[in-house]
Amino acid sequence: MKLELQEDVFTNVLCKEIITPGIWPIDVIERLLSQQLTASFEEANSIKFLRRPKMHIFPNYNKNRWPTLPDLVQHGYKTWYSEIRFSTDHSESFEDKQIEHAGIILEEMEFGCGLKRAYQIKSKRLKKQTNHILRMNILRIDGHIFERVRTALQNTLVEQPYIANPKAWPHDYGGGGNMPIFQFVSFDHLMTGTRLFCSCARPAHKKMLARAKLGAPSFAPNSWPHKVIGLLSKAEYGEVVCHLCVSQTHGADVAAARYGDNMHEFLDAYKDQLVLGSELDERTARADVQQKLNLSRWIQEAELYRMIKQIFPNELVFREASPFWLGRQRLDVFLPQLGLALEYQGKQHFEAVEVFGGAETFKRTLERDALKERLCKENAIELVYIKFSDPLTLPSLRHRLRRFVKFLC
């Protein structure tokens, strides 16, 4: 049995997609990895599959979800317990099968009593088929592959090079007891790894730094106060960098297009920043962040995006996509290879809502919706609307998109 990551194909596609605004490098890496390993497993092995192989990479098993290229060059990519699931008839047996692999590294994990395994295959016999799970305990992509990407892009002008990082340090800072917990939002340069903060965070950072310096003498080296001091003492700041400032200046849509659809993941960090810097109470600060980022809408759209990625794990799925033929408009979720787009439509798409601008805005919304629908039809894209009152569940989405799901089976 063979698994292969074709380095040339992987690096070429990664070079094109990793510089797209709003795209997270780790998502591109995991999707390409899943596509290539699934394809090689299916094509290189003389197995009669009753159900085609599908790979599952669990996002939370990779420690750094917001790496820059220098991070990837230095540490590579590493994840735990990724799986390939498939079904065969009862005649297939995998008890003594060995896995050959190229382009990836499968590391052994120690299970105690001297037992080490890089992978394991579990099988469950059913009435008409046998289901199998190939679990890779530790899967790595070496840093030299990402060095090829960095070299290829070194003379490329990246339109929006910053990755919004809600975990500027691997852990929240907290000393227990009455010591504060500090959360940071940084903006890390994809190519250089340079870390930038938004100037609006200065007041909060100033207080964080003062508290850290006050507590540092009582803590061991490399403990949380010293890490805060190291992070903020020489911090660099820029104007209108963060989600809040971009949303206030240009609108929440622009912030999402610039940094991606995961704005809800930044809610607590921005809330804490306002509490500390502006001395707002937590409830007011949270409401302020939610209003500025229009999070009620983004949470629903993010959930839609997550479910679509779950239904189509091996497909290219874009969030807030703007293909050239759509002009200045955007598609909430876009699967170009399937010719499929999905739009989440809130109440303001069906009636005038004062908080969204009333009757005049409602009229313009209907005009934009009609134009978007016409352009999708002209470009052979099926546009599926998800109404705010529709159930947003995996079963309901699978049913509505069953034609596309069957096409891939």
RODO-2510 file (C-alpha; in nm, 4 decimals, decimal comma):
residues 409
     n   res          X          Y          Z
     1     m     0,0000     0,0000     0,0000
     2     k     0,1321     0,3404    -0,0961
     3     l     0,0801     0,7018     0,0070
     4     e     0,2497     0,9784    -0,1885
     5     l     0,2662     1,3556    -0,1679
     6     q     0,3935     1,4798    -0,5038
     7     e     0,6217     1,7657    -0,4023
     8     d     0,6162     1,9491    -0,7361
     9     v     0,2375     1,9486    -0,7614
    10     f     0,1949     2,0334    -0,3931
    11     t     0,4348     2,3290    -0,3994
    12     n     0,3035     2,4686    -0,7296
    13     v    -0,0577     2,4757    -0,6104
    14     l     0,0400     2,5994    -0,2642
    15     c     0,2315     2,8902    -0,4201
    16     k    -0,0819     3,0037    -0,6033
    17     e    -0,3321     2,9639    -0,3213
    18     i    -0,1355     3,0632    -0,0125
    19     i    -0,1142     3,4286    -0,1221
    20     t    -0,4915     3,4665    -0,1697
    21     p    -0,6325     3,7267     0,0754
    22     g    -0,8472     3,5722     0,3466
    23     i    -0,7065     3,2226     0,2894
    24     w    -0,5329     3,0565     0,5831
    25     p    -0,2143     2,8698     0,4837
    26     i    -0,2912     2,5771     0,7126
    27     d    -0,6282     2,5209     0,5425
    28     v    -0,4656     2,5087     0,1990
    29     i    -0,1950     2,2718     0,3241
    30     e    -0,4435     2,0304     0,4803
    31     r    -0,6759     2,0316     0,1802
    32     l    -0,3928     1,9648    -0,0680
    33     l    -0,2474     1,6986     0,1611
    34     s    -0,5860     1,5295     0,1886
    35     q    -0,6456     1,5417    -0,1876
    36     q    -0,3052     1,4005    -0,2810
    37     l    -0,2878     1,1232    -0,0229
    38     t    -0,6433     1,0126    -0,0982
    39     a    -0,5754     1,0079    -0,4732
    40     s    -0,2469     0,8178    -0,4377
    41     f    -0,4055     0,5644    -0,2029
    42     e    -0,6874     0,5029    -0,4490
    43     e    -0,4773     0,4909    -0,7662
    44     a    -0,1605     0,3127    -0,6517
    45     n    -0,3248     0,0203    -0,4750
    46     s    -0,4997    -0,2695    -0,6461
    47     i    -0,7944    -0,2630    -0,4099
    48     k    -1,1566    -0,2955    -0,5132
    49     f    -1,3211    -0,0168    -0,3156
    50     l    -1,6905    -0,0299    -0,2369
    51     r    -1,6643     0,3162    -0,0879
    52     r    -1,3985     0,5530    -0,2161
    53     p    -1,1259     0,6550     0,0310
    54     k    -1,1746     0,9791     0,2210
    55     m    -0,9127     1,1416     0,4381
    56     h    -0,9922     1,3155     0,7655
    57     i    -0,7495     1,5623     0,9220
    58     f    -0,8619     1,6893     1,2609
    59     p    -0,7908     2,0660     1,2788
    60     n    -0,7312     2,0891     1,6531
    61     y    -0,4571     1,8256     1,6376
    62     n    -0,2203     2,0695     1,4693
    63     k    -0,0810     2,3027     1,7355
    64     n    -0,0228     2,6132     1,5231
    65     r    -0,3254     2,7051     1,3110
    66     w    -0,1762     3,0371     1,1976
    67     p     0,1800     2,9659     1,0786
    68     t     0,3793     3,1934     0,8501
    69     l     0,6140     3,0562     0,5852
    70     p     0,9194     3,1024     0,8125
    71     d     0,7351     2,8985     1,0795
    72     l     0,6646     2,6240     0,8267
    73     v     1,0220     2,6259     0,6963
    74     q     1,1600     2,5940     1,0492
    75     h     0,9138     2,3453     1,1971
    76     g     0,7394     2,1881     0,8979
    77     y     0,3794     2,0721     0,9264
    78     k     0,2796     1,8135     1,1847
    79     t    -0,0509     1,6594     1,2867
    80     w    -0,1757     1,3619     1,4866
    81     y    -0,4223     1,0800     1,4195
    82     s    -0,5204     1,1679     1,0626
    83     e    -0,7281     0,8939     0,9004
    84     i    -0,8166     0,7474     0,5626
    85     r    -1,1520     0,5678     0,5689
    86     f    -1,2671     0,3249     0,2998
    87     s    -1,4797     0,0158     0,2415
    88     t    -1,4113    -0,3100     0,0558
    89     d    -1,5761    -0,6476     0,0121
    90     h    -1,4998    -0,9204     0,2635
    91     s    -1,2186    -1,0734     0,0580
    92     e    -0,9775    -0,7841     0,1232
    93     s    -0,7455    -0,8197     0,4222
    94     f    -0,4985    -0,5602     0,5524
    95     e    -0,3562    -0,7313     0,8605
    96     d    -0,0025    -0,7668     0,7246
    97     k    -0,0004    -0,4739     0,4828
    98     q     0,2939    -0,2344     0,4958
    99     i     0,2580     0,1335     0,4053
   100     e     0,5102     0,2835     0,1652
   101     h     0,5176     0,6615     0,1726
   102     a     0,6866     0,9403    -0,0226
   103     g     0,6827     1,3169     0,0306
   104     i     0,5547     1,2752     0,3867
   105     i     0,7018     1,1412     0,7092
   106     l     0,5108     0,8934     0,9251
   107     e     0,6606     0,8992     1,2731
   108     e     0,6267     0,6219     1,5253
   109     m     0,4337     0,6786     1,8455
   110     e     0,5214     0,4898     2,1624
   111     f     0,2309     0,3072     2,3274
   112     g     0,4218     0,1661     2,6249
   113     c     0,5973    -0,1648     2,6949
   114     g     0,8271    -0,0980     2,4000
   115     l     0,5409    -0,0961     2,1461
   116     k     0,5835     0,1643     1,8723
   117     r     0,3662     0,2230     1,5674
   118     a     0,3616     0,4763     1,2874
   119     y     0,0172     0,3681     1,1696
   120     q    -0,2522     0,1113     1,2281
   121     i    -0,5422    -0,0298     1,0279
   122     k    -0,8700    -0,1128     1,1969
   123     s    -1,1392    -0,3128     1,0181
   124     k    -1,5046    -0,3741     1,0998
   125     r    -1,6944    -0,6444     0,9140
   126     l    -2,0543    -0,5575     0,8261
   127     k    -2,3182    -0,7587     0,6439
   128     k    -2,2306    -0,6483     0,2899
   129     q    -1,8905    -0,4839     0,3282
   130     t    -1,5929    -0,4311     0,5546
   131     n    -1,5140    -0,0788     0,6717
   132     h    -1,1496     0,0145     0,7269
   133     i    -0,9698     0,3028     0,8967
   134     l    -0,6020     0,3673     0,8267
   135     r    -0,4824     0,5882     1,1120
   136     m    -0,1484     0,7676     1,0840
   137     n    -0,0327     0,8451     1,4367
   138     i     0,2036     1,1323     1,3510
   139     l     0,2129     1,2749     0,9993
   140     r     0,4719     1,5348     0,9015
   141     i     0,5670     1,7417     0,5991
   142     d     0,9308     1,8446     0,6178
   143     g     1,0269     2,2118     0,6193
   144     h     1,2314     2,1871     0,2981
   145     i     0,9066     2,1632     0,0996
   146     f     0,7929     2,4981     0,2403
   147     e     1,1376     2,6411     0,1686
   148     r     1,0668     2,5669    -0,1980
   149     v     0,7440     2,7662    -0,1685
   150     r     0,9182     3,0593    -0,0009
   151     t     1,1906     3,0632    -0,2654
   152     a     0,9353     3,0555    -0,5478
   153     l     0,7441     3,3489    -0,3948
   154     q     1,0358     3,5659    -0,2865
   155     n     0,9889     3,8127    -0,5737
   156     t     0,6087     3,7999    -0,5696
   157     l     0,4119     4,1052    -0,4594
   158     v     0,1534     3,9710    -0,2139
   159     e    -0,1641     4,1812    -0,2192
   160     q    -0,2493     4,1229     0,1487
   161     p     0,0416     3,9517     0,3258
   162     y    -0,0799     3,9529     0,6871
   163     i    -0,2329     3,6563     0,8695
   164     a    -0,4643     3,7492     1,1571
   165     n    -0,3536     3,5438     1,4574
   166     p    -0,5774     3,5239     1,7682
   167     k    -0,3103     3,3180     1,9447
   168     a    -0,0021     3,5360     1,9259
   169     w     0,1387     3,3092     2,1939
   170     p     0,0528     2,9375     2,2238
   171     h    -0,1258     2,9899     2,5555
   172     d    -0,3250     3,2608     2,7290
   173     y    -0,1189     3,4472     2,9832
   174     g    -0,2409     3,3986     3,3361
   175     g    -0,0753     3,3625     3,6705
   176     g    -0,3699     3,2291     3,8655
   177     g    -0,5321     3,3930     4,1660
   178     n    -0,5680     3,7646     4,1030
   179     m    -0,3263     3,7687     3,8103
   180     p    -0,4839     3,8781     3,4796
   181     i    -0,5282     3,6684     3,1686
   182     f    -0,3948     3,8420     2,8579
   183     q    -0,5031     3,7627     2,5035
   184     f    -0,3294     3,9078     2,1996
   185     v    -0,4321     3,9546     1,8379
   186     s    -0,1333     3,9907     1,6094
   187     f    -0,0969     4,0241     1,2335
   188     d     0,1911     3,8116     1,1094
   189     h     0,3558     3,8641     0,7712
   190     l     0,3192     3,5526     0,5568
   191     m     0,6605     3,5858     0,3917
   192     t     0,8823     3,7299     0,6675
   193     g     0,7068     3,6322     0,9900
   194     t     0,7233     3,9957     1,1071
   195     r     0,4618     4,0576     1,3755
   196     l     0,2439     4,3695     1,3684
   197     f    -0,0193     4,4950     1,6106
   198     c    -0,2951     4,7474     1,5458
   199     s    -0,2384     5,0889     1,7017
   200     c    -0,5784     5,0711     1,8736
   201     a    -0,4322     4,7995     2,0997
   202     r    -0,1652     5,0317     2,2453
   203     p    -0,3621     5,1365     2,5580
   204     a    -0,4380     4,7751     2,6485
   205     h    -0,0840     4,6617     2,5706
   206     k     0,0595     4,9408     2,7856
   207     k    -0,1370     4,8147     3,0853
   208     m    -0,0504     4,4513     3,0071
   209     l     0,3176     4,5394     2,9922
   210     a     0,3049     4,7375     3,3177
   211     r     0,1394     4,4488     3,5015
   212     a     0,3872     4,1999     3,3573
   213     k     0,6874     4,4105     3,4643
   214     l     0,5392     4,4476     3,8117
   215     g     0,4953     4,0729     3,8483
   216     a     0,8134     3,9573     3,6716
   217     p     1,0489     3,9617     3,9757
   218     s     0,8265     3,7066     4,1507
   219     f     0,8226     3,4623     3,8598
   220     a     1,0787     3,2242     3,7152
   221     p     1,2481     3,3097     3,3833
   222     n     1,0410     3,2236     3,0762
   223     s     0,7161     3,2297     3,2758
   224     w     0,4175     3,4375     3,1626
   225     p     0,5315     3,7888     3,2743
   226     h     0,8647     3,7493     3,0978
   227     k     0,6902     3,6255     2,7831
   228     v     0,4562     3,9255     2,7839
   229     i     0,7537     4,1583     2,8247
   230     g     0,9355     3,9863     2,5377
   231     l     0,6301     4,0102     2,3138
   232     l     0,5379     4,3736     2,3795
   233     s     0,8599     4,5570     2,4716
   234     k     0,9588     4,6067     2,1077
   235     a     0,6176     4,5619     1,9479
   236     e     0,5517     4,7261     1,6113
   237     y     0,2175     4,8950     1,5423
   238     g     0,0285     5,0031     1,2315
   239     e    -0,2806     5,2119     1,1632
   240     v    -0,6165     5,0518     1,0680
   241     v    -0,4805     4,6966     1,0851
   242     c    -0,7208     4,4972     1,3038
   243     h    -1,0692     4,3661     1,2281
   244     l    -1,2300     4,6375     1,4414
   245     c    -1,0545     4,9302     1,2748
   246     v    -1,0937     4,7888     0,9230
   247     s    -1,4641     4,7253     0,9886
   248     q    -1,5177     5,0780     1,1203
   249     t    -1,3355     5,2332     0,8244
   250     h    -1,4327     5,0065     0,5347
   251     g    -1,7022     4,7701     0,6651
   252     a    -1,7096     4,4184     0,8130
   253     d    -1,7135     4,2617     0,4649
   254     v    -1,3726     4,4119     0,3897
   255     a    -1,2298     4,2812     0,7179
   256     a    -1,3571     3,9314     0,6366
   257     a    -1,2213     3,9473     0,2822
   258     r    -0,8830     4,0576     0,4161
   259     y    -0,8407     3,8111     0,7017
   260     g    -1,0956     3,5337     0,6472
   261     d    -1,4338     3,4374     0,7842
   262     n    -1,3231     3,3305     1,1323
   263     m    -1,3895     3,6692     1,2938
   264     h    -1,5894     3,5051     1,5741
   265     e    -1,2640     3,3466     1,6962
   266     f    -1,1326     3,6951     1,7763
   267     l    -1,4340     3,8027     1,9838
   268     d    -1,2914     3,7275     2,3289
   269     a    -0,9506     3,8785     2,2540
   270     y    -1,1000     4,2031     2,1243
   271     k    -1,3475     4,2106     2,4139
   272     d    -1,0622     4,1804     2,6646
   273     q    -0,8686     4,4476     2,4771
   274     l    -1,1598     4,6927     2,5086
   275     v    -1,2156     4,6076     2,8756
   276     l    -0,8512     4,6717     2,9569
   277     g    -0,7853     4,9632     2,7202
   278     s    -1,1162     5,1505     2,7326
   279     e    -1,2295     5,0375     3,0794
   280     l    -1,5649     4,9157     2,9484
   281     d    -1,7484     4,6441     3,1374
   282     e    -1,7347     4,2992     2,9758
   283     r    -2,0961     4,2951     2,8597
   284     t    -2,0693     4,6344     2,6881
   285     a    -1,7327     4,5465     2,5324
   286     r    -1,8645     4,2171     2,3940
   287     a    -2,1715     4,3869     2,2453
   288     d    -1,9494     4,6564     2,0928
   289     v    -1,7269     4,3991     1,9210
   290     q    -2,0254     4,1978     1,7973
   291     q    -2,1855     4,5104     1,6518
   292     k    -1,8685     4,6344     1,4804
   293     l    -1,7924     4,2969     1,3243
   294     n    -2,1565     4,2092     1,2458
   295     l    -2,0895     3,8759     1,4154
   296     s    -2,4461     3,7471     1,4200
   297     r    -2,4256     3,7215     1,0419
   298     w    -2,0676     3,5942     1,0301
   299     i    -2,1311     3,3192     1,2827
   300     q    -2,4068     3,1765     1,0622
   301     e    -2,1973     3,2077     0,7469
   302     a    -1,8961     3,0553     0,9196
   303     e    -2,1123     2,7628     1,0313
   304     l    -2,2368     2,7199     0,6734
   305     y    -1,8768     2,7241     0,5469
   306     r    -1,7688     2,4684     0,8095
   307     m    -2,0506     2,2319     0,7157
   308     i    -1,9809     2,2620     0,3429
   309     k    -1,6152     2,1751     0,4062
   310     q    -1,7331     1,8732     0,6041
   311     i    -1,9672     1,7597     0,3255
   312     f    -1,7033     1,8151     0,0550
   313     p    -1,3717     1,7479     0,2388
   314     n    -1,1642     1,7043    -0,0774
   315     e    -1,3006     1,9995    -0,2730
   316     l    -1,1681     2,3528    -0,3062
   317     v    -1,4004     2,5681    -0,0926
   318     f    -1,3651     2,9467    -0,0962
   319     r    -1,5140     3,1827     0,1601
   320     e    -1,6198     3,5336     0,0515
   321     a    -1,5089     3,4527    -0,3037
   322     s    -1,5014     3,7147    -0,5769
   323     p    -1,4460     3,5525    -0,9196
   324     f    -1,3612     3,8051    -1,1909
   325     w    -1,6981     3,7697    -1,3649
   326     l    -1,8840     3,8767    -1,0489
   327     g    -1,7338     4,2246    -1,0402
   328     r    -1,7322     4,3789    -0,6927
   329     q    -1,9800     4,1325    -0,5457
   330     r    -1,8902     3,8232    -0,3434
   331     l    -2,0172     3,4702    -0,2905
   332     d    -2,0476     3,3522     0,0699
   333     v    -1,9262     3,0003    -0,0172
   334     f    -1,7917     2,8987    -0,3586
   335     l    -1,6863     2,5563    -0,4909
   336     p    -1,5494     2,6357    -0,8387
   337     q    -1,4718     2,2764    -0,9362
   338     l    -1,8347     2,1776    -0,8755
   339     g    -1,9870     2,4927    -1,0243
   340     l    -2,1651     2,5526    -0,6926
   341     a    -2,2147     2,8647    -0,4804
   342     l    -2,4109     2,9181    -0,1593
   343     e    -2,5506     3,2404    -0,0162
   344     y    -2,6744     3,2900     0,3379
   345     q    -2,9618     3,5394     0,3310
   346     g    -3,0624     3,7217     0,6464
   347     k    -3,3925     3,8916     0,7137
   348     q    -3,2771     4,2092     0,5341
   349     h    -3,2903     4,0198     0,2022
   350     f    -3,6674     3,9679     0,2380
   351     e    -3,7962     4,2848     0,4006
   352     a    -3,6863     4,6334     0,4979
   353     v    -3,5024     4,6292     0,8320
   354     e    -3,4265     4,9654     0,9932
   355     v    -3,0990     4,8576     1,1514
   356     f    -2,9715     4,7655     0,8022
   357     g    -3,0794     5,0926     0,6402
   358     g    -3,4531     5,0564     0,5870
   359     a    -3,6455     5,0639     0,2594
   360     e    -3,3791     5,2267     0,0442
   361     t    -3,1125     4,9737     0,1429
   362     f    -3,3616     4,6888     0,0949
   363     k    -3,4242     4,8060    -0,2630
   364     r    -3,0499     4,8087    -0,3394
   365     t    -3,0117     4,4654    -0,1763
   366     l    -3,2753     4,3181    -0,4084
   367     e    -3,1013     4,4719    -0,7106
   368     r    -2,7645     4,3261    -0,6074
   369     d    -2,9198     3,9859    -0,5409
   370     a    -3,0823     3,9820    -0,8855
   371     l    -2,7548     4,0804    -1,0539
   372     k    -2,5607     3,8128    -0,8646
   373     e    -2,8153     3,5460    -0,9594
   374     r    -2,8002     3,6470    -1,3275
   375     l    -2,4184     3,6480    -1,3375
   376     c    -2,4027     3,3052    -1,1719
   377     k    -2,6465     3,1652    -1,4270
   378     e    -2,4508     3,3151    -1,7174
   379     n    -2,1320     3,1528    -1,5873
   380     a    -2,2843     2,8077    -1,5257
   381     i    -2,2742     2,8377    -1,1459
   382     e    -2,5655     2,6947    -0,9500
   383     l    -2,6523     2,9403    -0,6732
   384     v    -2,8162     2,7864    -0,3663
   385     y    -2,9809     3,0203    -0,1156
   386     i    -2,9858     2,9413     0,2570
   387     k    -3,2624     3,1492     0,4146
   388     f    -3,2228     3,2749     0,7732
   389     s    -3,5272     3,0669     0,8737
   390     d    -3,3982     2,7456     0,7090
   391     p    -3,2541     2,4738     0,9358
   392     l    -2,8751     2,4955     0,9209
   393     t    -2,7805     2,1327     0,9869
   394     l    -2,5631     1,8750     0,8141
   395     p    -2,8567     1,6470     0,7204
   396     s    -3,0574     1,9332     0,5688
   397     l    -2,7575     2,0603     0,3708
   398     r    -2,6693     1,7109     0,2478
   399     h    -3,0267     1,6681     0,1294
   400     r    -3,0344     2,0005    -0,0555
   401     l    -2,6963     1,9308    -0,2159
   402     r    -2,7537     1,5585    -0,2735
   403     r    -2,7019     1,5913    -0,6496
   404     f    -2,3492     1,7237    -0,5959
   405     v    -2,2749     1,4685    -0,3235
   406     k    -2,3836     1,1809    -0,5497
   407     f    -2,1708     1,3205    -0,8314
   408     l    -1,8583     1,2774    -0,6171
   409     c    -1,9379     0,9259    -0,4968
***
